[in-house]
Amino acid sequence: MIELLKTEVQIWKTLKAKDIKIYVPAIITQDDFKTITGEDFEEG
């Protein structure tokens, strides 16, 4: 799932970082968020 989200955010650009914030921490970790988006996770 991490690789799919990374592809959608970085290559296809169908998702933005704000779109996947809802998955932290239920599905992905904050470290996964950084791997996927290249940005640090911030609440809010």
mmCIF entry with sequence, helices, sheets and N, C-alpha, C, O atoms, coordinates in Angstrom:
data_MODEL
# 
_entry.id   MODEL 
# 
_entity.id                         1 
_entity.type                       polymer 
_entity.pdbx_number_of_molecules   1 
# 
_entity_poly.entity_id                      1 
_entity_poly.type                           'polypeptide(L)' 
_entity_poly.nstd_linkage                   no 
_entity_poly.nstd_monomer                   no 
_entity_poly.pdbx_seq_one_letter_code       MIELLKTEVQIWKTLKAKDIKIYVPAIITQDDFKTITGEDFEEG 
_entity_poly.pdbx_seq_one_letter_code_can   MIELLKTEVQIWKTLKAKDIKIYVPAIITQDDFKTITGEDFEEG 
_entity_poly.pdbx_strand_id                 A 
# 
loop_
_entity_poly_seq.entity_id 
_entity_poly_seq.num 
_entity_poly_seq.mon_id 
_entity_poly_seq.hetero 
1 1  MET n 
1 2  ILE n 
1 3  GLU n 
1 4  LEU n 
1 5  LEU n 
1 6  LYS n 
1 7  THR n 
1 8  GLU n 
1 9  VAL n 
1 10 GLN n 
1 11 ILE n 
1 12 TRP n 
1 13 LYS n 
1 14 THR n 
1 15 LEU n 
1 16 LYS n 
1 17 ALA n 
1 18 LYS n 
1 19 ASP n 
1 20 ILE n 
1 21 LYS n 
1 22 ILE n 
1 23 TYR n 
1 24 VAL n 
1 25 PRO n 
1 26 ALA n 
1 27 ILE n 
1 28 ILE n 
1 29 THR n 
1 30 GLN n 
1 31 ASP n 
1 32 ASP n 
1 33 PHE n 
1 34 LYS n 
1 35 THR n 
1 36 ILE n 
1 37 THR n 
1 38 GLY n 
1 39 GLU n 
1 40 ASP n 
1 41 PHE n 
1 42 GLU n 
1 43 GLU n 
1 44 GLY n 
# 
_struct_asym.id          A 
_struct_asym.entity_id   1 
# 
loop_
_struct_conf.conf_type_id 
_struct_conf.id 
_struct_conf.pdbx_PDB_helix_id 
_struct_conf.beg_label_comp_id 
_struct_conf.beg_label_asym_id 
_struct_conf.beg_label_seq_id 
_struct_conf.pdbx_beg_PDB_ins_code 
_struct_conf.end_label_comp_id 
_struct_conf.end_label_asym_id 
_struct_conf.end_label_seq_id 
_struct_conf.pdbx_end_PDB_ins_code 
_struct_conf.beg_auth_comp_id 
_struct_conf.beg_auth_asym_id 
_struct_conf.beg_auth_seq_id 
_struct_conf.end_auth_comp_id 
_struct_conf.end_auth_asym_id 
_struct_conf.end_auth_seq_id 
_struct_conf.pdbx_PDB_helix_class 
_struct_conf.details 
_struct_conf.pdbx_PDB_helix_length 
HELX_P HELX_P1 AA1 ILE A 2  ? THR A 7  ? ILE A 2  THR A 7  1 ? 6 
HELX_P HELX_P2 AA2 GLU A 8  ? TRP A 12 ? GLU A 8  TRP A 12 3 ? 5 
HELX_P HELX_P3 AA3 ALA A 17 ? ILE A 20 ? ALA A 17 ILE A 20 1 ? 4 
HELX_P HELX_P4 AA4 LYS A 21 ? TYR A 23 ? LYS A 21 TYR A 23 5 ? 3 
HELX_P HELX_P5 AA5 GLN A 30 ? THR A 37 ? GLN A 30 THR A 37 1 ? 8 
# 
_struct_conf_type.id          HELX_P 
_struct_conf_type.criteria    ? 
_struct_conf_type.reference   ? 
# 
loop_
_atom_site.group_PDB 
_atom_site.id 
_atom_site.type_symbol 
_atom_site.label_atom_id 
_atom_site.label_alt_id 
_atom_site.label_comp_id 
_atom_site.label_asym_id 
_atom_site.label_entity_id 
_atom_site.label_seq_id 
_atom_site.pdbx_PDB_ins_code 
_atom_site.Cartn_x 
_atom_site.Cartn_y 
_atom_site.Cartn_z 
_atom_site.occupancy 
_atom_site.B_iso_or_equiv 
_atom_site.pdbx_formal_charge 
_atom_site.auth_seq_id 
_atom_site.auth_comp_id 
_atom_site.auth_asym_id 
_atom_site.auth_atom_id 
_atom_site.pdbx_PDB_model_num 
ATOM 1   N N  . MET A 1 1  ? 0.826  -1.190 0.000   1.00 0.00 ? 1  MET A N  1 
ATOM 2   C CA . MET A 1 1  ? 0.000  0.000  0.000   1.00 0.00 ? 1  MET A CA 1 
ATOM 3   C C  . MET A 1 1  ? 0.872  1.257  0.000   1.00 0.00 ? 1  MET A C  1 
ATOM 4   O O  . MET A 1 1  ? 0.527  2.257  -0.629  1.00 0.00 ? 1  MET A O  1 
ATOM 5   N N  . ILE A 1 2  ? 1.995  1.202  0.702   1.00 0.00 ? 2  ILE A N  1 
ATOM 6   C CA . ILE A 1 2  ? 2.891  2.356  0.772   1.00 0.00 ? 2  ILE A CA 1 
ATOM 7   C C  . ILE A 1 2  ? 3.378  2.734  -0.621  1.00 0.00 ? 2  ILE A C  1 
ATOM 8   O O  . ILE A 1 2  ? 3.375  3.909  -0.988  1.00 0.00 ? 2  ILE A O  1 
ATOM 9   N N  . GLU A 1 3  ? 3.792  1.742  -1.390  1.00 0.00 ? 3  GLU A N  1 
ATOM 10  C CA . GLU A 1 3  ? 4.301  2.017  -2.736  1.00 0.00 ? 3  GLU A CA 1 
ATOM 11  C C  . GLU A 1 3  ? 3.212  2.574  -3.647  1.00 0.00 ? 3  GLU A C  1 
ATOM 12  O O  . GLU A 1 3  ? 3.482  3.448  -4.471  1.00 0.00 ? 3  GLU A O  1 
ATOM 13  N N  . LEU A 1 4  ? 2.000  2.083  -3.511  1.00 0.00 ? 4  LEU A N  1 
ATOM 14  C CA . LEU A 1 4  ? 0.888  2.595  -4.324  1.00 0.00 ? 4  LEU A CA 1 
ATOM 15  C C  . LEU A 1 4  ? 0.610  4.061  -3.990  1.00 0.00 ? 4  LEU A C  1 
ATOM 16  O O  . LEU A 1 4  ? 0.458  4.886  -4.890  1.00 0.00 ? 4  LEU A O  1 
ATOM 17  N N  . LEU A 1 5  ? 0.543  4.380  -2.708  1.00 0.00 ? 5  LEU A N  1 
ATOM 18  C CA . LEU A 1 5  ? 0.316  5.770  -2.304  1.00 0.00 ? 5  LEU A CA 1 
ATOM 19  C C  . LEU A 1 5  ? 1.463  6.665  -2.763  1.00 0.00 ? 5  LEU A C  1 
ATOM 20  O O  . LEU A 1 5  ? 1.241  7.790  -3.213  1.00 0.00 ? 5  LEU A O  1 
ATOM 21  N N  . LYS A 1 6  ? 2.691  6.159  -2.647  1.00 0.00 ? 6  LYS A N  1 
ATOM 22  C CA . LYS A 1 6  ? 3.852  6.936  -3.095  1.00 0.00 ? 6  LYS A CA 1 
ATOM 23  C C  . LYS A 1 6  ? 3.764  7.221  -4.593  1.00 0.00 ? 6  LYS A C  1 
ATOM 24  O O  . LYS A 1 6  ? 4.066  8.329  -5.036  1.00 0.00 ? 6  LYS A O  1 
ATOM 25  N N  . THR A 1 7  ? 3.356  6.233  -5.361  1.00 0.00 ? 7  THR A N  1 
ATOM 26  C CA . THR A 1 7  ? 3.190  6.409  -6.803  1.00 0.00 ? 7  THR A CA 1 
ATOM 27  C C  . THR A 1 7  ? 2.111  7.433  -7.107  1.00 0.00 ? 7  THR A C  1 
ATOM 28  O O  . THR A 1 7  ? 2.287  8.286  -7.976  1.00 0.00 ? 7  THR A O  1 
ATOM 29  N N  . GLU A 1 8  ? 1.001  7.351  -6.396  1.00 0.00 ? 8  GLU A N  1 
ATOM 30  C CA . GLU A 1 8  ? -0.098 8.285  -6.644  1.00 0.00 ? 8  GLU A CA 1 
ATOM 31  C C  . GLU A 1 8  ? 0.252  9.715  -6.262  1.00 0.00 ? 8  GLU A C  1 
ATOM 32  O O  . GLU A 1 8  ? -0.192 10.654 -6.922  1.00 0.00 ? 8  GLU A O  1 
ATOM 33  N N  . VAL A 1 9  ? 1.040  9.896  -5.208  1.00 0.00 ? 9  VAL A N  1 
ATOM 34  C CA . VAL A 1 9  ? 1.411  11.241 -4.764  1.00 0.00 ? 9  VAL A CA 1 
ATOM 35  C C  . VAL A 1 9  ? 2.531  11.821 -5.626  1.00 0.00 ? 9  VAL A C  1 
ATOM 36  O O  . VAL A 1 9  ? 2.451  12.973 -6.051  1.00 0.00 ? 9  VAL A O  1 
ATOM 37  N N  . GLN A 1 10 ? 3.578  11.026 -5.886  1.00 0.00 ? 10 GLN A N  1 
ATOM 38  C CA . GLN A 1 10 ? 4.772  11.564 -6.526  1.00 0.00 ? 10 GLN A CA 1 
ATOM 39  C C  . GLN A 1 10 ? 4.771  11.467 -8.044  1.00 0.00 ? 10 GLN A C  1 
ATOM 40  O O  . GLN A 1 10 ? 5.309  12.351 -8.712  1.00 0.00 ? 10 GLN A O  1 
ATOM 41  N N  . ILE A 1 11 ? 4.190  10.432 -8.598  1.00 0.00 ? 11 ILE A N  1 
ATOM 42  C CA . ILE A 1 11 ? 4.264  10.234 -10.049 1.00 0.00 ? 11 ILE A CA 1 
ATOM 43  C C  . ILE A 1 11 ? 2.965  10.648 -10.733 1.00 0.00 ? 11 ILE A C  1 
ATOM 44  O O  . ILE A 1 11 ? 2.971  11.505 -11.616 1.00 0.00 ? 11 ILE A O  1 
ATOM 45  N N  . TRP A 1 12 ? 1.845  10.035 -10.323 1.00 0.00 ? 12 TRP A N  1 
ATOM 46  C CA . TRP A 1 12 ? 0.583  10.336 -10.978 1.00 0.00 ? 12 TRP A CA 1 
ATOM 47  C C  . TRP A 1 12 ? 0.006  11.674 -10.543 1.00 0.00 ? 12 TRP A C  1 
ATOM 48  O O  . TRP A 1 12 ? -0.740 12.317 -11.280 1.00 0.00 ? 12 TRP A O  1 
ATOM 49  N N  . LYS A 1 13 ? 0.372  12.086 -9.311  1.00 0.00 ? 13 LYS A N  1 
ATOM 50  C CA . LYS A 1 13 ? -0.134 13.337 -8.714  1.00 0.00 ? 13 LYS A CA 1 
ATOM 51  C C  . LYS A 1 13 ? -1.667 13.362 -8.606  1.00 0.00 ? 13 LYS A C  1 
ATOM 52  O O  . LYS A 1 13 ? -2.301 14.410 -8.734  1.00 0.00 ? 13 LYS A O  1 
ATOM 53  N N  . THR A 1 14 ? -2.240 12.171 -8.367  1.00 0.00 ? 14 THR A N  1 
ATOM 54  C CA . THR A 1 14 ? -3.690 12.082 -8.179  1.00 0.00 ? 14 THR A CA 1 
ATOM 55  C C  . THR A 1 14 ? -4.082 12.346 -6.730  1.00 0.00 ? 14 THR A C  1 
ATOM 56  O O  . THR A 1 14 ? -5.246 12.624 -6.441  1.00 0.00 ? 14 THR A O  1 
ATOM 57  N N  . LEU A 1 15 ? -3.114 12.259 -5.819  1.00 0.00 ? 15 LEU A N  1 
ATOM 58  C CA . LEU A 1 15 ? -3.353 12.559 -4.410  1.00 0.00 ? 15 LEU A CA 1 
ATOM 59  C C  . LEU A 1 15 ? -2.348 13.599 -3.950  1.00 0.00 ? 15 LEU A C  1 
ATOM 60  O O  . LEU A 1 15 ? -1.243 13.697 -4.484  1.00 0.00 ? 15 LEU A O  1 
ATOM 61  N N  . LYS A 1 16 ? -2.742 14.360 -2.966  1.00 0.00 ? 16 LYS A N  1 
ATOM 62  C CA . LYS A 1 16 ? -1.857 15.341 -2.337  1.00 0.00 ? 16 LYS A CA 1 
ATOM 63  C C  . LYS A 1 16 ? -1.595 14.881 -0.903  1.00 0.00 ? 16 LYS A C  1 
ATOM 64  O O  . LYS A 1 16 ? -2.304 14.023 -0.376  1.00 0.00 ? 16 LYS A O  1 
ATOM 65  N N  . ALA A 1 17 ? -0.584 15.453 -0.289  1.00 0.00 ? 17 ALA A N  1 
ATOM 66  C CA . ALA A 1 17 ? -0.240 15.093 1.089   1.00 0.00 ? 17 ALA A CA 1 
ATOM 67  C C  . ALA A 1 17 ? -1.435 15.259 2.019   1.00 0.00 ? 17 ALA A C  1 
ATOM 68  O O  . ALA A 1 17 ? -1.654 14.431 2.904   1.00 0.00 ? 17 ALA A O  1 
ATOM 69  N N  . LYS A 1 18 ? -2.212 16.329 1.823   1.00 0.00 ? 18 LYS A N  1 
ATOM 70  C CA . LYS A 1 18 ? -3.367 16.563 2.701   1.00 0.00 ? 18 LYS A CA 1 
ATOM 71  C C  . LYS A 1 18 ? -4.422 15.471 2.541   1.00 0.00 ? 18 LYS A C  1 
ATOM 72  O O  . LYS A 1 18 ? -5.195 15.224 3.466   1.00 0.00 ? 18 LYS A O  1 
ATOM 73  N N  . ASP A 1 19 ? -4.463 14.814 1.379   1.00 0.00 ? 19 ASP A N  1 
ATOM 74  C CA . ASP A 1 19 ? -5.445 13.754 1.146   1.00 0.00 ? 19 ASP A CA 1 
ATOM 75  C C  . ASP A 1 19 ? -5.147 12.495 1.947   1.00 0.00 ? 19 ASP A C  1 
ATOM 76  O O  . ASP A 1 19 ? -6.066 11.759 2.308   1.00 0.00 ? 19 ASP A O  1 
ATOM 77  N N  . ILE A 1 20 ? -3.872 12.241 2.228   1.00 0.00 ? 20 ILE A N  1 
ATOM 78  C CA . ILE A 1 20 ? -3.550 11.005 2.940   1.00 0.00 ? 20 ILE A CA 1 
ATOM 79  C C  . ILE A 1 20 ? -3.283 11.215 4.424   1.00 0.00 ? 20 ILE A C  1 
ATOM 80  O O  . ILE A 1 20 ? -2.982 10.255 5.133   1.00 0.00 ? 20 ILE A O  1 
ATOM 81  N N  . LYS A 1 21 ? -3.388 12.458 4.912   1.00 0.00 ? 21 LYS A N  1 
ATOM 82  C CA . LYS A 1 21 ? -3.210 12.707 6.348   1.00 0.00 ? 21 LYS A CA 1 
ATOM 83  C C  . LYS A 1 21 ? -4.218 11.928 7.182   1.00 0.00 ? 21 LYS A C  1 
ATOM 84  O O  . LYS A 1 21 ? -3.931 11.568 8.324   1.00 0.00 ? 21 LYS A O  1 
ATOM 85  N N  . ILE A 1 22 ? -5.386 11.667 6.627   1.00 0.00 ? 22 ILE A N  1 
ATOM 86  C CA . ILE A 1 22 ? -6.415 10.945 7.387   1.00 0.00 ? 22 ILE A CA 1 
ATOM 87  C C  . ILE A 1 22 ? -6.014 9.502  7.676   1.00 0.00 ? 22 ILE A C  1 
ATOM 88  O O  . ILE A 1 22 ? -6.586 8.871  8.564   1.00 0.00 ? 22 ILE A O  1 
ATOM 89  N N  . TYR A 1 23 ? -5.033 8.967  6.933   1.00 0.00 ? 23 TYR A N  1 
ATOM 90  C CA . TYR A 1 23 ? -4.583 7.595  7.133   1.00 0.00 ? 23 TYR A CA 1 
ATOM 91  C C  . TYR A 1 23 ? -3.598 7.441  8.287   1.00 0.00 ? 23 TYR A C  1 
ATOM 92  O O  . TYR A 1 23 ? -3.322 6.320  8.714   1.00 0.00 ? 23 TYR A O  1 
ATOM 93  N N  . VAL A 1 24 ? -3.060 8.559  8.802   1.00 0.00 ? 24 VAL A N  1 
ATOM 94  C CA . VAL A 1 24 ? -2.098 8.516  9.901   1.00 0.00 ? 24 VAL A CA 1 
ATOM 95  C C  . VAL A 1 24 ? -2.856 8.676  11.201  1.00 0.00 ? 24 VAL A C  1 
ATOM 96  O O  . VAL A 1 24 ? -3.656 9.608  11.283  1.00 0.00 ? 24 VAL A O  1 
ATOM 97  N N  . PRO A 1 25 ? -2.684 7.867  12.211  1.00 0.00 ? 25 PRO A N  1 
ATOM 98  C CA . PRO A 1 25 ? -1.856 6.681  12.317  1.00 0.00 ? 25 PRO A CA 1 
ATOM 99  C C  . PRO A 1 25 ? -2.606 5.376  12.087  1.00 0.00 ? 25 PRO A C  1 
ATOM 100 O O  . PRO A 1 25 ? -2.044 4.304  12.310  1.00 0.00 ? 25 PRO A O  1 
ATOM 101 N N  . ALA A 1 26 ? -3.847 5.437  11.653  1.00 0.00 ? 26 ALA A N  1 
ATOM 102 C CA . ALA A 1 26 ? -4.663 4.217  11.528  1.00 0.00 ? 26 ALA A CA 1 
ATOM 103 C C  . ALA A 1 26 ? -4.094 3.215  10.527  1.00 0.00 ? 26 ALA A C  1 
ATOM 104 O O  . ALA A 1 26 ? -4.074 2.015  10.802  1.00 0.00 ? 26 ALA A O  1 
ATOM 105 N N  . ILE A 1 27 ? -3.635 3.686  9.378   1.00 0.00 ? 27 ILE A N  1 
ATOM 106 C CA . ILE A 1 27 ? -3.179 2.777  8.329   1.00 0.00 ? 27 ILE A CA 1 
ATOM 107 C C  . ILE A 1 27 ? -1.682 2.903  8.078   1.00 0.00 ? 27 ILE A C  1 
ATOM 108 O O  . ILE A 1 27 ? -0.992 1.899  7.904   1.00 0.00 ? 27 ILE A O  1 
ATOM 109 N N  . ILE A 1 28 ? -1.182 4.132  8.059   1.00 0.00 ? 28 ILE A N  1 
ATOM 110 C CA . ILE A 1 28 ? 0.249  4.352  7.844   1.00 0.00 ? 28 ILE A CA 1 
ATOM 111 C C  . ILE A 1 28 ? 0.831  5.130  9.020   1.00 0.00 ? 28 ILE A C  1 
ATOM 112 O O  . ILE A 1 28 ? 0.111  5.829  9.732   1.00 0.00 ? 28 ILE A O  1 
ATOM 113 N N  . THR A 1 29 ? 2.141  5.001  9.216   1.00 0.00 ? 29 THR A N  1 
ATOM 114 C CA . THR A 1 29 ? 2.808  5.723  10.296  1.00 0.00 ? 29 THR A CA 1 
ATOM 115 C C  . THR A 1 29 ? 3.261  7.092  9.802   1.00 0.00 ? 29 THR A C  1 
ATOM 116 O O  . THR A 1 29 ? 3.180  7.398  8.613   1.00 0.00 ? 29 THR A O  1 
ATOM 117 N N  . GLN A 1 30 ? 3.734  7.899  10.729  1.00 0.00 ? 30 GLN A N  1 
ATOM 118 C CA . GLN A 1 30 ? 4.263  9.201  10.350  1.00 0.00 ? 30 GLN A CA 1 
ATOM 119 C C  . GLN A 1 30 ? 5.506  9.044  9.467   1.00 0.00 ? 30 GLN A C  1 
ATOM 120 O O  . GLN A 1 30 ? 5.736  9.849  8.565   1.00 0.00 ? 30 GLN A O  1 
ATOM 121 N N  . ASP A 1 31 ? 6.301  8.010  9.730   1.00 0.00 ? 31 ASP A N  1 
ATOM 122 C CA . ASP A 1 31 ? 7.476  7.740  8.886   1.00 0.00 ? 31 ASP A CA 1 
ATOM 123 C C  . ASP A 1 31 ? 7.044  7.352  7.475   1.00 0.00 ? 31 ASP A C  1 
ATOM 124 O O  . ASP A 1 31 ? 7.663  7.770  6.497   1.00 0.00 ? 31 ASP A O  1 
ATOM 125 N N  . ASP A 1 32 ? 5.978  6.552  7.368   1.00 0.00 ? 32 ASP A N  1 
ATOM 126 C CA . ASP A 1 32 ? 5.445  6.188  6.052   1.00 0.00 ? 32 ASP A CA 1 
ATOM 127 C C  . ASP A 1 32 ? 4.969  7.434  5.312   1.00 0.00 ? 32 ASP A C  1 
ATOM 128 O O  . ASP A 1 32 ? 5.178  7.563  4.106   1.00 0.00 ? 32 ASP A O  1 
ATOM 129 N N  . PHE A 1 33 ? 4.335  8.341  6.032   1.00 0.00 ? 33 PHE A N  1 
ATOM 130 C CA . PHE A 1 33 ? 3.853  9.593  5.434   1.00 0.00 ? 33 PHE A CA 1 
ATOM 131 C C  . PHE A 1 33 ? 5.015  10.357 4.808   1.00 0.00 ? 33 PHE A C  1 
ATOM 132 O O  . PHE A 1 33 ? 4.906  10.875 3.696   1.00 0.00 ? 33 PHE A O  1 
ATOM 133 N N  . LYS A 1 34 ? 6.132  10.421 5.542   1.00 0.00 ? 34 LYS A N  1 
ATOM 134 C CA . LYS A 1 34 ? 7.301  11.135 5.019   1.00 0.00 ? 34 LYS A CA 1 
ATOM 135 C C  . LYS A 1 34 ? 7.873  10.409 3.803   1.00 0.00 ? 34 LYS A C  1 
ATOM 136 O O  . LYS A 1 34 ? 8.300  11.052 2.844   1.00 0.00 ? 34 LYS A O  1 
ATOM 137 N N  . THR A 1 35 ? 7.885  9.086  3.832   1.00 0.00 ? 35 THR A N  1 
ATOM 138 C CA . THR A 1 35 ? 8.364  8.308  2.697   1.00 0.00 ? 35 THR A CA 1 
ATOM 139 C C  . THR A 1 35 ? 7.497  8.553  1.466   1.00 0.00 ? 35 THR A C  1 
ATOM 140 O O  . THR A 1 35 ? 8.010  8.685  0.355   1.00 0.00 ? 35 THR A O  1 
ATOM 141 N N  . ILE A 1 36 ? 6.202  8.611  1.664   1.00 0.00 ? 36 ILE A N  1 
ATOM 142 C CA . ILE A 1 36 ? 5.254  8.775  0.562   1.00 0.00 ? 36 ILE A CA 1 
ATOM 143 C C  . ILE A 1 36 ? 5.298  10.188 -0.014  1.00 0.00 ? 36 ILE A C  1 
ATOM 144 O O  . ILE A 1 36 ? 5.339  10.365 -1.231  1.00 0.00 ? 36 ILE A O  1 
ATOM 145 N N  . THR A 1 37 ? 5.289  11.195 0.864   1.00 0.00 ? 37 THR A N  1 
ATOM 146 C CA . THR A 1 37 ? 5.146  12.572 0.394   1.00 0.00 ? 37 THR A CA 1 
ATOM 147 C C  . THR A 1 37 ? 6.452  13.357 0.331   1.00 0.00 ? 37 THR A C  1 
ATOM 148 O O  . THR A 1 37 ? 6.557  14.337 -0.407  1.00 0.00 ? 37 THR A O  1 
ATOM 149 N N  . GLY A 1 38 ? 7.443  12.927 1.104   1.00 0.00 ? 38 GLY A N  1 
ATOM 150 C CA . GLY A 1 38 ? 8.677  13.684 1.201   1.00 0.00 ? 38 GLY A CA 1 
ATOM 151 C C  . GLY A 1 38 ? 8.570  14.840 2.182   1.00 0.00 ? 38 GLY A C  1 
ATOM 152 O O  . GLY A 1 38 ? 9.505  15.629 2.318   1.00 0.00 ? 38 GLY A O  1 
ATOM 153 N N  . GLU A 1 39 ? 7.437  14.945 2.866   1.00 0.00 ? 39 GLU A N  1 
ATOM 154 C CA . GLU A 1 39 ? 7.189  16.018 3.828   1.00 0.00 ? 39 GLU A CA 1 
ATOM 155 C C  . GLU A 1 39 ? 7.066  15.419 5.222   1.00 0.00 ? 39 GLU A C  1 
ATOM 156 O O  . GLU A 1 39 ? 6.667  14.264 5.377   1.00 0.00 ? 39 GLU A O  1 
ATOM 157 N N  . ASP A 1 40 ? 7.412  16.216 6.246   1.00 0.00 ? 40 ASP A N  1 
ATOM 158 C CA . ASP A 1 40 ? 7.196  15.797 7.623   1.00 0.00 ? 40 ASP A CA 1 
ATOM 159 C C  . ASP A 1 40 ? 5.700  15.865 7.924   1.00 0.00 ? 40 ASP A C  1 
ATOM 160 O O  . ASP A 1 40 ? 4.994  16.741 7.425   1.00 0.00 ? 40 ASP A O  1 
ATOM 161 N N  . PHE A 1 41 ? 5.226  14.920 8.752   1.00 0.00 ? 41 PHE A N  1 
ATOM 162 C CA . PHE A 1 41 ? 3.822  14.915 9.136   1.00 0.00 ? 41 PHE A CA 1 
ATOM 163 C C  . PHE A 1 41 ? 3.575  15.965 10.201  1.00 0.00 ? 41 PHE A C  1 
ATOM 164 O O  . PHE A 1 41 ? 4.298  16.032 11.195  1.00 0.00 ? 41 PHE A O  1 
ATOM 165 N N  . GLU A 1 42 ? 2.564  16.780 9.996   1.00 0.00 ? 42 GLU A N  1 
ATOM 166 C CA . GLU A 1 42 ? 2.160  17.778 10.985  1.00 0.00 ? 42 GLU A CA 1 
ATOM 167 C C  . GLU A 1 42 ? 0.669  17.623 11.232  1.00 0.00 ? 42 GLU A C  1 
ATOM 168 O O  . GLU A 1 42 ? -0.118 17.493 10.294  1.00 0.00 ? 42 GLU A O  1 
ATOM 169 N N  . GLU A 1 43 ? 0.290  17.637 12.502  1.00 0.00 ? 43 GLU A N  1 
ATOM 170 C CA . GLU A 1 43 ? -1.125 17.534 12.855  1.00 0.00 ? 43 GLU A CA 1 
ATOM 171 C C  . GLU A 1 43 ? -1.902 18.706 12.278  1.00 0.00 ? 43 GLU A C  1 
ATOM 172 O O  . GLU A 1 43 ? -1.381 19.811 12.127  1.00 0.00 ? 43 GLU A O  1 
ATOM 173 N N  . GLY A 1 44 ? -3.166 18.432 11.959  1.00 0.00 ? 44 GLY A N  1 
ATOM 174 C CA . GLY A 1 44 ? -4.019 19.533 11.528  1.00 0.00 ? 44 GLY A CA 1 
ATOM 175 C C  . GLY A 1 44 ? -4.262 19.618 10.117  1.00 0.00 ? 44 GLY A C  1 
ATOM 176 O O  . GLY A 1 44 ? -4.972 20.517 9.666   1.00 0.00 ? 44 GLY A O  1 
# 
